[in-house]
Amino acid sequence: MAQAVNVNFKLDADVKKSMEQACSDMGLSMSAAFTIFAKKVGREKRIPFEVCVDPFYSESNIRYLEQKMADYKAGRLNFAEHELIEE
């Protein structure tokens, strides 16, 4: 077996907590999960999942949402109950 080395990096506390819980649910340590990730990247020479920008945060959508919020605050936005909402 190759010599183990330490790798240190920072994570947002909430991200770490969420990952610890997910790993625990799968019976893994975070170290084992990162090792699995690193081995897969090394073998495949790629990130083993899609990395993309969430379109929700696009400039045009943010502008649209900001305008809707401004309309709401100014009382210019009318709401109607959707027909799929059950009582």
PLY file of the C-alpha trace (Angstrom):
ply
format ascii 1.0
element vertex 87
property float x
property float y
property float z
element edge 86
property int vertex1
property int vertex2
end_header
0.00 0.00 0.00
1.22 3.49 -0.83
2.15 5.89 1.97
-0.80 7.93 3.20
-0.45 11.71 3.23
-2.55 14.45 4.81
-4.47 16.86 2.61
-5.95 19.98 4.23
-8.57 22.33 2.82
-11.38 24.54 4.08
-15.11 23.90 3.79
-18.08 25.97 4.81
-19.25 24.62 8.20
-22.75 23.80 6.89
-21.32 21.95 3.88
-19.07 19.92 6.18
-21.93 19.06 8.52
-24.15 18.02 5.61
-21.40 15.86 4.10
-20.58 14.26 7.45
-24.24 13.29 7.84
-24.50 11.93 4.29
-21.27 9.94 4.72
-22.46 8.60 8.06
-25.74 7.52 6.48
-23.73 5.57 3.90
-21.42 4.06 6.51
-18.42 6.06 5.28
-16.03 8.52 6.85
-15.38 11.79 5.06
-11.83 10.57 4.49
-13.12 7.44 2.74
-15.52 9.52 0.62
-12.73 11.88 -0.48
-10.48 8.90 -1.21
-13.18 7.38 -3.44
-13.52 10.74 -5.21
-9.74 11.13 -5.65
-9.31 7.58 -7.02
-12.12 8.07 -9.53
-10.69 11.42 -10.71
-7.24 9.80 -11.04
-8.61 6.86 -13.04
-10.98 8.77 -15.30
-9.08 12.08 -15.58
-12.33 14.00 -15.10
-14.66 15.22 -12.36
-17.06 12.26 -11.92
-20.19 14.41 -12.01
-21.48 17.36 -14.00
-20.17 20.75 -12.87
-22.35 23.57 -14.13
-23.88 26.87 -13.16
-27.39 26.76 -11.75
-29.52 28.79 -14.22
-31.52 30.12 -11.27
-28.59 32.44 -10.51
-28.18 33.74 -14.07
-28.01 37.53 -14.50
-31.29 37.63 -16.39
-33.15 35.61 -13.75
-31.75 37.70 -10.91
-32.89 40.87 -12.73
-36.34 39.32 -13.25
-36.61 38.35 -9.56
-35.42 41.79 -8.42
-38.07 43.42 -10.62
-40.76 41.11 -9.24
-39.68 41.95 -5.68
-39.80 45.68 -6.48
-43.28 45.21 -7.97
-44.37 43.28 -4.87
-43.05 45.96 -2.51
-44.79 48.65 -4.56
-48.09 46.73 -4.47
-48.09 46.15 -8.23
-47.99 42.35 -8.05
-51.20 40.33 -7.99
-51.25 36.77 -6.70
-53.74 34.06 -7.59
-54.09 30.57 -6.16
-52.89 27.90 -8.57
-55.47 25.32 -9.58
-53.19 22.46 -8.47
-53.14 23.66 -4.86
-55.27 21.38 -2.73
-57.08 22.59 0.33
0 1
1 2
2 3
3 4
4 5
5 6
6 7
7 8
8 9
9 10
10 11
11 12
12 13
13 14
14 15
15 16
16 17
17 18
18 19
19 20
20 21
21 22
22 23
23 24
24 25
25 26
26 27
27 28
28 29
29 30
30 31
31 32
32 33
33 34
34 35
35 36
36 37
37 38
38 39
39 40
40 41
41 42
42 43
43 44
44 45
45 46
46 47
47 48
48 49
49 50
50 51
51 52
52 53
53 54
54 55
55 56
56 57
57 58
58 59
59 60
60 61
61 62
62 63
63 64
64 65
65 66
66 67
67 68
68 69
69 70
70 71
71 72
72 73
73 74
74 75
75 76
76 77
77 78
78 79
79 80
80 81
81 82
82 83
83 84
84 85
85 86
